[in-house]
Structures are given as C-alpha cells and as structure tokens.
C-alpha cells in the first residue's frame, strides 16, 4: 500500500460520510427546488455551511483526543462557520453579496482541496479524488462569479451542483479511506507480531543451572 502522510486525509471515515450526505442533501434541495428567488435559498446555504462546520469541529475533537493533527480540522470548521454566518447575515442584502460570498467560498475551498491532494498523499486514488474536488471548486467558483447576469437563482443552482459533486466524492473517499485504515491496522498488527517473535527467544532463554558439589 502506498505510504500515506498522516494528516487531514486520515480523519475518521465517518466524517467524510456525514459531509457527503449533507452535501448531497443540500445539492438535491438546491437543484430541484421550485424557488425562483435566491433570498429563499440563502438561509438554506447558511445552515448547510454551519452543518459542515459542526462536523469538522467534531472531527477536530476526535483528532485531538487521539493526539493527531487537529489544527487543519479546526481551521476548516472555522472557515465553514464564518461563511455560513455571512450567508445568514446577508439574507436581506442584494444578490451581488450572495454571489460574491459563494464565489469566494467555492474558490477557496477548491484551492484547499488541491493542496490536500498534492501535499498530503501519494496514493493515486486519494490524490485524484481530492484534486477532482479542487478543480471543480475553481471551475464552479468562476462560473458562479460570471452568472450574475442570469436569473436570480441560477448561481445558487451552480453552487448546489458543485456541492452535489463534492458529496459524491466525499462518499467515495470515505469508503476508500476506511479500506486504507483497515489495511493500515493489519500492517501494524503484523509488524507488532513479528517484533514480538523476534524478541521472544531473548526473553525465553534458559539460564544454565549450576551443578551442586558433592
């Protein structure tokens, strides 16, 4: 198995399951809703981003409890929470505010995912999934920014389409991550057993008995 650098990508696989399910739910609600006004969807986006923040905060607590790197998870949680609150506070603002906030969020998240793909793993499957999400984030961020001249709800639907892709990729990665963690545990167990077998003779060596004099 390819060596994996133990950073953010080694969060518990259930974290990516929850993220994927929330993103899929939000993407479906956004794409298939009958609303034609972006203001009706902005609270949904804010709640969705806050939900991602809660999941990441839980991930940060889990990683700190296991004495693993928790700083990145905390930073991602704060990032999602800030943009979630911005969306909620900007409910009564114009469409331009909504468009700019979603554009910045999508592009920054895409950049983060590209960094994760190129700097935290050499496994080709992991790298492909993270880089795919990163490229989609950059592309959809540009599309959202350039869609201001379209109908009010179109740029929100583009954001929902990006989240739909992110949700599918998160679910795929969660199962791949689970398999890698299982293989990693098996490898550590086998290495520990091998170490015990090597050390066993030195501990079990018998001390020669001294002959008694008549």
C-alpha atoms as a printed R data frame, in Angstrom:
    type eleno elety resid chain resno       x       y       z
1   ATOM     1    CA   UNK     A     1   0.000   0.000   0.000
2   ATOM     2    CA   UNK     A     2   1.254   3.464  -0.843
3   ATOM     3    CA   UNK     A     3   2.605   5.402   2.088
4   ATOM     4    CA   UNK     A     4   0.132   7.982   3.358
5   ATOM     5    CA   UNK     A     5   1.186  11.079   5.241
6   ATOM     6    CA   UNK     A     6  -0.972  11.106   8.357
7   ATOM     7    CA   UNK     A     7  -2.687  14.477   8.153
8   ATOM     8    CA   UNK     A     8  -6.189  15.730   7.459
9   ATOM     9    CA   UNK     A     9  -6.947  12.960   4.970
10  ATOM    10    CA   UNK     A    10  -6.759  10.410   7.796
11  ATOM    11    CA   UNK     A    11  -9.762  11.790   9.609
12  ATOM    12    CA   UNK     A    12 -12.208   9.076  10.610
13  ATOM    13    CA   UNK     A    13 -14.005   7.795   7.527
14  ATOM    14    CA   UNK     A    14 -17.408   8.573   9.054
15  ATOM    15    CA   UNK     A    15 -16.519  12.284   8.911
16  ATOM    16    CA   UNK     A    16 -16.487  12.098   5.116
17  ATOM    17    CA   UNK     A    17 -19.699  10.056   5.130
18  ATOM    18    CA   UNK     A    18 -21.520  12.770   7.080
19  ATOM    19    CA   UNK     A    19 -20.036  15.502   4.913
20  ATOM    20    CA   UNK     A    20 -21.045  13.646   1.772
21  ATOM    21    CA   UNK     A    21 -24.602  13.062   2.953
22  ATOM    22    CA   UNK     A    22 -25.085  16.700   3.968
23  ATOM    23    CA   UNK     A    23 -23.610  17.951   0.672
24  ATOM    24    CA   UNK     A    24 -25.775  15.563  -1.360
25  ATOM    25    CA   UNK     A    25 -28.909  16.604   0.501
26  ATOM    26    CA   UNK     A    26 -28.146  20.279   0.029
27  ATOM    27    CA   UNK     A    27 -27.263  19.809  -3.640
28  ATOM    28    CA   UNK     A    28 -30.520  17.995  -4.353
29  ATOM    29    CA   UNK     A    29 -32.607  20.577  -2.481
30  ATOM    30    CA   UNK     A    30 -30.911  23.405  -4.357
31  ATOM    31    CA   UNK     A    31 -31.091  21.860  -7.817
32  ATOM    32    CA   UNK     A    32 -34.646  20.573  -7.608
33  ATOM    33    CA   UNK     A    33 -36.302  23.283  -5.542
34  ATOM    34    CA   UNK     A    34 -39.036  25.332  -7.179
35  ATOM    35    CA   UNK     A    35 -37.814  28.619  -5.703
36  ATOM    36    CA   UNK     A    36 -37.018  31.339  -8.214
37  ATOM    37    CA   UNK     A    37 -35.602  33.798  -5.697
38  ATOM    38    CA   UNK     A    38 -32.103  33.497  -4.294
39  ATOM    39    CA   UNK     A    39 -33.186  35.028  -0.960
40  ATOM    40    CA   UNK     A    40 -35.320  31.973  -0.269
41  ATOM    41    CA   UNK     A    41 -32.265  29.716  -0.670
42  ATOM    42    CA   UNK     A    42 -29.673  31.805   1.174
43  ATOM    43    CA   UNK     A    43 -30.766  30.636   4.680
44  ATOM    44    CA   UNK     A    44 -30.506  27.047   3.441
45  ATOM    45    CA   UNK     A    45 -26.931  27.673   2.296
46  ATOM    46    CA   UNK     A    46 -26.027  29.247   5.637
47  ATOM    47    CA   UNK     A    47 -27.462  26.301   7.589
48  ATOM    48    CA   UNK     A    48 -25.686  23.873   5.273
49  ATOM    49    CA   UNK     A    49 -22.282  25.513   5.818
50  ATOM    50    CA   UNK     A    50 -22.860  25.608   9.575
51  ATOM    51    CA   UNK     A    51 -23.669  21.879   9.442
52  ATOM    52    CA   UNK     A    52 -20.330  21.238   7.749
53  ATOM    53    CA   UNK     A    53 -18.668  23.347  10.450
54  ATOM    54    CA   UNK     A    54 -20.242  21.222  13.210
55  ATOM    55    CA   UNK     A    55 -18.973  18.035  11.547
56  ATOM    56    CA   UNK     A    56 -15.474  19.491  11.272
57  ATOM    57    CA   UNK     A    57 -15.482  20.633  14.908
58  ATOM    58    CA   UNK     A    58 -16.422  17.083  15.918
59  ATOM    59    CA   UNK     A    59 -13.584  15.824  13.722
60  ATOM    60    CA   UNK     A    60 -11.191  18.237  15.424
61  ATOM    61    CA   UNK     A    61 -12.211  16.959  18.868
62  ATOM    62    CA   UNK     A    62 -11.766  13.360  17.704
63  ATOM    63    CA   UNK     A    63  -8.299  14.052  16.298
64  ATOM    64    CA   UNK     A    64  -7.160  15.974  19.387
65  ATOM    65    CA   UNK     A    65  -8.379  13.110  21.608
66  ATOM    66    CA   UNK     A    66  -6.269  10.697  19.558
67  ATOM    67    CA   UNK     A    67  -3.317  13.118  19.695
68  ATOM    68    CA   UNK     A    68  -3.354  13.625  15.935
69  ATOM    69    CA   UNK     A    69  -3.130  16.864  13.978
70  ATOM    70    CA   UNK     A    70  -6.310  18.777  14.784
71  ATOM    71    CA   UNK     A    71  -5.301  22.249  13.615
72  ATOM    72    CA   UNK     A    72  -6.369  21.775   9.984
73  ATOM    73    CA   UNK     A    73  -9.766  20.389  11.013
74  ATOM    74    CA   UNK     A    74 -10.316  23.331  13.324
75  ATOM    75    CA   UNK     A    75  -9.327  25.784  10.584
76  ATOM    76    CA   UNK     A    76 -11.758  24.150   8.129
77  ATOM    77    CA   UNK     A    77 -14.531  24.262  10.742
78  ATOM    78    CA   UNK     A    78 -13.930  27.965  11.400
79  ATOM    79    CA   UNK     A    79 -13.823  28.594   7.634
80  ATOM    80    CA   UNK     A    80 -17.203  26.917   7.085
81  ATOM    81    CA   UNK     A    81 -18.720  28.608  10.132
82  ATOM    82    CA   UNK     A    82 -17.605  32.090   9.039
83  ATOM    83    CA   UNK     A    83 -19.108  31.737   5.578
84  ATOM    84    CA   UNK     A    84 -22.249  30.133   6.990
85  ATOM    85    CA   UNK     A    85 -22.781  33.086   9.309
86  ATOM    86    CA   UNK     A    86 -22.014  35.512   6.478
87  ATOM    87    CA   UNK     A    87 -24.750  33.929   4.385
88  ATOM    88    CA   UNK     A    88 -27.242  34.199   7.238
89  ATOM    89    CA   UNK     A    89 -26.322  37.810   7.986
90  ATOM    90    CA   UNK     A    90 -26.563  38.685   4.274
91  ATOM    91    CA   UNK     A    91 -30.104  37.363   3.808
92  ATOM    92    CA   UNK     A    92 -31.533  40.836   3.294
93  ATOM    93    CA   UNK     A    93 -28.630  42.051   1.180
94  ATOM    94    CA   UNK     A    94 -28.680  42.200  -2.614
95  ATOM    95    CA   UNK     A    95 -27.909  39.340  -4.962
96  ATOM    96    CA   UNK     A    96 -24.393  40.698  -5.511
97  ATOM    97    CA   UNK     A    97 -23.461  39.994  -1.892
98  ATOM    98    CA   UNK     A    98 -24.755  36.446  -2.111
99  ATOM    99    CA   UNK     A    99 -22.903  35.815  -5.362
100 ATOM   100    CA   UNK     A   100 -19.587  37.210  -4.086
101 ATOM   101    CA   UNK     A   101 -19.707  35.245  -0.818
102 ATOM   102    CA   UNK     A   102 -20.428  31.963  -2.613
103 ATOM   103    CA   UNK     A   103 -17.726  32.669  -5.209
104 ATOM   104    CA   UNK     A   104 -15.051  33.308  -2.580
105 ATOM   105    CA   UNK     A   105 -16.085  30.260  -0.558
106 ATOM   106    CA   UNK     A   106 -16.092  27.922  -3.560
107 ATOM   107    CA   UNK     A   107 -12.724  29.084  -4.911
108 ATOM   108    CA   UNK     A   108 -11.002  28.981  -1.508
109 ATOM   109    CA   UNK     A   109 -12.368  25.506  -0.818
110 ATOM   110    CA   UNK     A   110 -11.164  24.374  -4.243
111 ATOM   111    CA   UNK     A   111  -7.658  25.665  -3.505
112 ATOM   112    CA   UNK     A   112  -7.647  23.883  -0.132
113 ATOM   113    CA   UNK     A   113  -8.677  20.590  -1.739
114 ATOM   114    CA   UNK     A   114  -5.940  20.892  -4.372
115 ATOM   115    CA   UNK     A   115  -3.371  21.462  -1.611
116 ATOM   116    CA   UNK     A   116  -4.692  18.402   0.223
117 ATOM   117    CA   UNK     A   117  -4.430  16.336  -2.952
118 ATOM   118    CA   UNK     A   118  -0.866  17.320  -3.798
119 ATOM   119    CA   UNK     A   119   0.704  17.740  -0.362
120 ATOM   120    CA   UNK     A   120  -0.783  15.100   1.953
121 ATOM   121    CA   UNK     A   121  -0.849  11.894  -0.058
122 ATOM   122    CA   UNK     A   122   0.978   9.978  -2.746
123 ATOM   123    CA   UNK     A   123  -1.832   7.456  -3.146
124 ATOM   124    CA   UNK     A   124  -3.181   7.944  -6.714
125 ATOM   125    CA   UNK     A   125  -6.827   7.286  -5.797
126 ATOM   126    CA   UNK     A   126  -6.798   9.766  -2.914
127 ATOM   127    CA   UNK     A   127  -4.993  12.352  -4.997
128 ATOM   128    CA   UNK     A   128  -7.426  12.005  -7.883
129 ATOM   129    CA   UNK     A   129 -10.488  12.435  -5.633
130 ATOM   130    CA   UNK     A   130  -9.138  15.492  -3.829
131 ATOM   131    CA   UNK     A   131  -7.808  17.128  -6.992
132 ATOM   132    CA   UNK     A   132 -11.114  16.493  -8.776
133 ATOM   133    CA   UNK     A   133 -12.951  18.303  -5.992
134 ATOM   134    CA   UNK     A   134 -10.396  21.108  -6.087
135 ATOM   135    CA   UNK     A   135 -10.667  21.626  -9.838
136 ATOM   136    CA   UNK     A   136 -14.471  21.542  -9.622
137 ATOM   137    CA   UNK     A   137 -14.331  24.174  -6.882
138 ATOM   138    CA   UNK     A   138 -12.225  26.512  -9.006
139 ATOM   139    CA   UNK     A   139 -14.345  25.965 -12.121
140 ATOM   140    CA   UNK     A   140 -17.675  26.398 -10.331
141 ATOM   141    CA   UNK     A   141 -16.345  29.430  -8.462
142 ATOM   142    CA   UNK     A   142 -15.589  31.136 -11.780
143 ATOM   143    CA   UNK     A   143 -18.948  30.033 -13.202
144 ATOM   144    CA   UNK     A   144 -20.802  31.393 -10.168
145 ATOM   145    CA   UNK     A   145 -18.987  34.712 -10.436
146 ATOM   146    CA   UNK     A   146 -19.848  35.025 -14.133
147 ATOM   147    CA   UNK     A   147 -23.503  34.028 -13.707
148 ATOM   148    CA   UNK     A   148 -24.683  37.249 -12.121
149 ATOM   149    CA   UNK     A   149 -26.388  38.345 -15.339
150 ATOM   150    CA   UNK     A   150 -28.558  35.215 -15.374
151 ATOM   151    CA   UNK     A   151 -31.747  34.608 -13.424
152 ATOM   152    CA   UNK     A   152 -31.558  35.233  -9.675
153 ATOM   153    CA   UNK     A   153 -31.441  31.578  -8.710
154 ATOM   154    CA   UNK     A   154 -29.033  30.264 -11.355
155 ATOM   155    CA   UNK     A   155 -25.804  30.952  -9.441
156 ATOM   156    CA   UNK     A   156 -27.276  29.192  -6.402
157 ATOM   157    CA   UNK     A   157 -28.014  26.149  -8.555
158 ATOM   158    CA   UNK     A   158 -24.406  26.168  -9.784
159 ATOM   159    CA   UNK     A   159 -23.300  26.148  -6.148
160 ATOM   160    CA   UNK     A   160 -25.674  23.250  -5.488
161 ATOM   161    CA   UNK     A   161 -24.221  21.336  -8.451
162 ATOM   162    CA   UNK     A   162 -20.732  21.780  -7.014
163 ATOM   163    CA   UNK     A   163 -21.930  20.505  -3.645
164 ATOM   164    CA   UNK     A   164 -23.514  17.518  -5.351
165 ATOM   165    CA   UNK     A   165 -20.130  16.611  -6.871
166 ATOM   166    CA   UNK     A   166 -18.421  17.234  -3.519
167 ATOM   167    CA   UNK     A   167 -20.928  14.960  -1.777
168 ATOM   168    CA   UNK     A   168 -20.393  12.081  -4.203
169 ATOM   169    CA   UNK     A   169 -16.599  12.426  -3.965
170 ATOM   170    CA   UNK     A   170 -16.758  12.549  -0.158
171 ATOM   171    CA   UNK     A   171 -18.742   9.323  -0.007
172 ATOM   172    CA   UNK     A   172 -16.366   7.595  -2.425
173 ATOM   173    CA   UNK     A   173 -13.365   8.792  -0.453
174 ATOM   174    CA   UNK     A   174 -14.912   7.690   2.842
175 ATOM   175    CA   UNK     A   175 -15.049   4.060   1.732
176 ATOM   176    CA   UNK     A   176 -11.549   4.246   0.253
177 ATOM   177    CA   UNK     A   177 -10.306   5.794   3.495
178 ATOM   178    CA   UNK     A   178 -11.994   3.059   5.531
179 ATOM   179    CA   UNK     A   179 -10.264   0.365   3.484
180 ATOM   180    CA   UNK     A   180  -6.895   2.081   3.860
181 ATOM   181    CA   UNK     A   181  -7.328   2.389   7.613
182 ATOM   182    CA   UNK     A   182  -8.228  -1.309   7.825
183 ATOM   183    CA   UNK     A   183  -5.122  -2.270   5.834
184 ATOM   184    CA   UNK     A   184  -3.031   0.056   7.970
185 ATOM   185    CA   UNK     A   185  -4.249  -1.611  11.180
186 ATOM   186    CA   UNK     A   186  -3.497  -5.048   9.743
187 ATOM   187    CA   UNK     A   187   0.008  -3.931   8.753
188 ATOM   188    CA   UNK     A   188   0.701  -2.531  12.237
189 ATOM   189    CA   UNK     A   189  -0.640  -5.709  13.841
190 ATOM   190    CA   UNK     A   190   1.549  -7.900  11.634
191 ATOM   191    CA   UNK     A   191   4.607  -5.748  12.372
192 ATOM   192    CA   UNK     A   192   3.922  -5.948  16.125
193 ATOM   193    CA   UNK     A   193   3.580  -9.738  15.989
194 ATOM   194    CA   UNK     A   194   6.820 -10.010  14.031
195 ATOM   195    CA   UNK     A   195   8.601  -7.850  16.590
196 ATOM   196    CA   UNK     A   196   7.318  -9.991  19.458
197 ATOM   197    CA   UNK     A   197   8.519 -13.174  17.739
198 ATOM   198    CA   UNK     A   198  11.994 -11.711  17.225
199 ATOM   199    CA   UNK     A   199  12.251 -10.644  20.863
200 ATOM   200    CA   UNK     A   200  10.760 -13.855  22.268
201 ATOM   201    CA   UNK     A   201  13.968 -16.027  22.203
202 ATOM   202    CA   UNK     A   202  15.973 -13.483  24.144
203 ATOM   203    CA   UNK     A   203  13.352 -13.431  26.913
204 ATOM   204    CA   UNK     A   204  12.800 -17.171  26.983
205 ATOM   205    CA   UNK     A   205  16.451 -18.209  27.019
206 ATOM   206    CA   UNK     A   206  17.140 -20.519  29.945
207 ATOM   207    CA   UNK     A   207  19.814 -19.703  32.463
208 ATOM   208    CA   UNK     A   208  22.159 -22.719  32.848
209 ATOM   209    CA   UNK     A   209  21.867 -24.410  36.219
210 ATOM   210    CA   UNK     A   210  24.928 -24.574  38.459
211 ATOM   211    CA   UNK     A   211  25.925 -28.132  39.357
212 ATOM   212    CA   UNK     A   212  25.835 -28.956  43.016
213 ATOM   213    CA   UNK     A   213  29.057 -30.105  44.611
214 ATOM   214    CA   UNK     A   214  29.005 -33.378  46.313
